[in-house]
């Protein structure tokens, strides 16, 4: 995973999925910032949306740490 850019965040806001379901925002951003995931050739929104809850939570935690969103009490 790489740190997100303003472009990643703006493109997520322009994505039709986010307009239909605002809670899809993080899935779209994660799909843009995950560089490699196991042996998958490409990571896209569908991959992130189909993940199990623990895997998705781990990606969210990594995303928050990389982008400076981690709270003080968070590992």
TAQUI-V276349 format. One record per backbone hydrogen bond with DSSP energy under -1.0 kcal/mol. CO is the residue of the C=O (numbers start at 1). NH is the residue of the N-H. E is the energy in kcal/mol with one decimal. If there is no record, write none. Layout:
CO|NH|E ; CO|NH|E
This chain:
5|9|-1.9 ; 6|10|-2.7 ; 7|11|-2.8 ; 8|12|-1.8 ; 9|13|-1.6 ; 10|14|-1.4 ; 15|19|-1.3 ; 16|20|-1.9 ; 17|21|-2.8 ; 21|24|-2.7 ; 22|25|-1.6 ; 24|28|-2.1 ; 25|29|-2.4 ; 26|30|-3.0 ; 27|31|-2.2 ; 28|32|-1.1 ; 29|33|-1.4 ; 30|34|-2.2 ; 33|2|-2.3 ; 37|40|-1.9 ; 44|48|-1.7 ; 45|49|-2.9 ; 46|50|-1.6 ; 48|51|-1.0 ; 52|56|-2.5 ; 53|57|-2.6 ; 54|58|-2.0 ; 55|59|-2.2 ; 56|60|-2.4 ; 57|61|-2.2 ; 58|62|-2.4 ; 59|63|-2.7 ; 60|64|-2.6 ; 61|65|-2.3 ; 62|66|-2.7 ; 63|67|-1.9 ; 64|69|-3.2 ; 65|68|-1.2 ; 71|74|-1.1
